[in-house]
Amino acid sequence: MTFPRNVGQVPIYYNYKNTGRPTMNEPESVFWSHYIDEKNTPLYAFGHGLSYSKFEYSNIRTNKKSFTSNGSIDVTITLKNNSEVAGKEVVQLYIRDIFASITRPVKELKGFQLVELMPNETKEITFTIEEKTLEFYSANSIWETEEGDFKVFIGGSSDNTLEADIKFIKSN
């Protein structure tokens, strides 16, 4: 769940739709308004967790740049426990559909993995994305996947992610 800084931010959630207003992921210095008296970011973003361990995400990569209806694409990230104690981390996969027949959220949680790491241990975490992963209820009033560009985000919370670009090509 997302925790707001104050009641004036309610409702606040990670999978909002793009409105043109400042977002949680843009630097505050980019926008200026007479009516903003609080930061536009939540106190604790969706997926945020507390731990005695400190985790470092790095090296996001895909095994290919695009895939078709009968294929899939793997997105991998390196996760390291940078502390002296063992810990568990929920690695989260978010996806953004850049152009669609209807307005899509800026990020949607599409997968997660609970990973346990010993002190200073490093692991490669892989998510497999298929056509079904990208489906949504479209303007055609059916569940479908539309061809196009997508952004993939992996991280420990909705506001602390690394990103990669992929493309889905619909095959006949």
C-alpha positions in Angstrom: 0.0 0.0 0.0 1.1 3.6 -0.5 1.3 5.9 2.6 0.7 9.6 1.9 2.7 12.4 3.6 -0.6 14.1 4.7 -4.4 13.7 4.2 -4.3 16.3 1.3 -2.7 13.7 -0.9 -5.4 11.1 -0.5 -6.2 9.2 -2.7 -2.6 8.4 -3.7 -1.5 5.2 -5.4 1.3 4.0 -7.7 -0.7 3.0 -10.8 -2.3 6.4 -11.5 -3.0 7.5 -15.0 -1.0 10.2 -16.6 -2.8 13.6 -16.2 -0.1 16.0 -17.1 0.3 17.1 -13.5 3.6 16.5 -11.6 4.1 12.8 -10.9 5.8 11.0 -8.0 8.7 10.0 -10.3 9.7 13.5 -11.6 12.1 15.8 -9.7 10.4 18.5 -7.7 12.5 21.3 -9.2 10.8 20.7 -12.6 7.5 22.1 -11.5 6.3 25.3 -9.8 2.9 26.2 -8.6 1.3 28.6 -6.2 -0.9 25.8 -4.9 1.6 23.1 -4.0 2.5 23.2 -0.3 3.7 19.6 0.0 5.9 17.3 -1.9 4.1 15.3 -4.6 5.7 12.1 -3.4 4.2 9.6 -0.9 5.8 9.1 2.5 6.2 5.4 1.6 5.6 4.4 -2.0 3.8 1.2 -2.9 6.0 -1.9 -2.3 8.2 -0.1 0.2 9.5 -2.3 2.9 11.7 -2.0 6.0 14.7 -4.3 6.5 17.9 -4.6 8.5 19.6 -5.4 5.2 20.4 -2.9 2.4 19.8 -4.1 -1.1 21.4 -2.8 -4.3 19.8 -3.2 -7.7 21.9 -3.0 -10.8 22.5 -4.1 -14.4 18.9 -4.4 -15.8 19.0 -6.2 -19.1 16.8 -8.1 -21.6 17.6 -11.2 -23.6 16.2 -9.4 -26.7 14.6 -6.1 -27.6 11.3 -7.4 -28.9 9.0 -10.5 -28.9 5.9 -11.8 -30.7 2.6 -13.4 -29.7 4.1 -16.9 -29.5 7.3 -15.8 -27.7 8.5 -14.3 -24.6 11.2 -12.0 -23.3 13.4 -12.3 -20.2 14.3 -9.3 -18.1 17.1 -9.8 -15.6 18.5 -7.7 -12.8 21.4 -8.1 -10.4 20.5 -7.9 -6.7 23.1 -7.6 -4.0 22.7 -7.7 -0.2 25.1 -4.8 0.8 25.0 -5.5 4.5 26.3 -7.8 7.3 23.0 -9.5 7.9 20.9 -11.9 5.9 17.7 -10.5 4.5 14.7 -11.0 2.3 13.7 -8.6 -0.5 10.5 -8.5 -2.6 11.8 -7.8 -6.1 8.9 -6.2 -8.1 8.2 -6.0 -11.8 6.2 -3.1 -13.2 5.3 -2.5 -16.8 4.1 0.7 -18.6 2.3 0.5 -22.0 3.5 3.7 -23.8 0.7 4.0 -26.4 -2.6 2.1 -26.1 -6.2 2.5 -27.3 -7.2 3.7 -23.8 -5.3 5.6 -21.2 -3.0 3.2 -19.3 -1.4 3.6 -15.8 2.1 4.9 -15.7 3.2 1.7 -13.9 1.4 -1.6 -13.2 2.7 -4.4 -10.9 3.0 -7.5 -13.1 5.1 -9.8 -11.0 7.2 -10.2 -7.9 9.7 -12.6 -6.3 10.7 -13.0 -2.7 14.5 -13.4 -2.6 16.6 -14.3 0.4 20.2 -13.2 0.4 23.1 -13.9 2.8 25.4 -11.0 3.7 27.2 -9.6 0.6 25.6 -12.2 -1.6 24.6 -11.4 -5.2 21.9 -13.1 -7.3 20.5 -12.7 -10.8 16.7 -12.3 -10.7 14.8 -13.0 -14.0 11.2 -12.3 -14.9 9.7 -13.8 -18.1 7.2 -11.5 -20.0 4.7 -13.1 -22.4 1.8 -11.7 -24.3 -0.6 -12.5 -21.5 1.5 -10.4 -19.1 0.7 -7.3 -21.3 -3.0 -7.9 -21.6 -5.6 -5.3 -20.6 -9.3 -4.6 -21.1 -9.0 -2.6 -24.3 -11.2 -0.1 -26.2 -12.6 -3.1 -28.1 -14.2 -4.3 -24.8 -12.1 -7.4 -24.7 -8.9 -8.6 -23.0 -6.1 -8.2 -25.5 -2.5 -7.1 -26.0 -1.8 -4.3 -28.4 1.3 -4.1 -30.4 3.8 -1.4 -29.3 6.5 -0.1 -27.0 6.7 -0.9 -23.3 8.8 0.2 -20.4 9.8 -2.5 -17.9 10.7 -1.5 -14.3 12.3 -3.7 -11.7 13.0 -2.6 -8.1 12.2 -2.8 -4.4 9.2 -0.4 -4.6 7.2 1.5 -7.2 9.3 4.6 -6.9 12.7 3.0 -6.7 13.3 1.0 -10.0 15.6 0.5 -12.9 14.0 0.5 -16.3 14.4 -1.1 -19.8 12.6 -0.8 -23.1 10.9 -3.7 -24.9 8.6 -4.0 -27.9 5.7 -6.4 -28.5 4.9 -7.3 -32.2 1.6 -9.1 -32.8 1.9 -12.1 -35.0 -0.9 -13.4 -37.1 
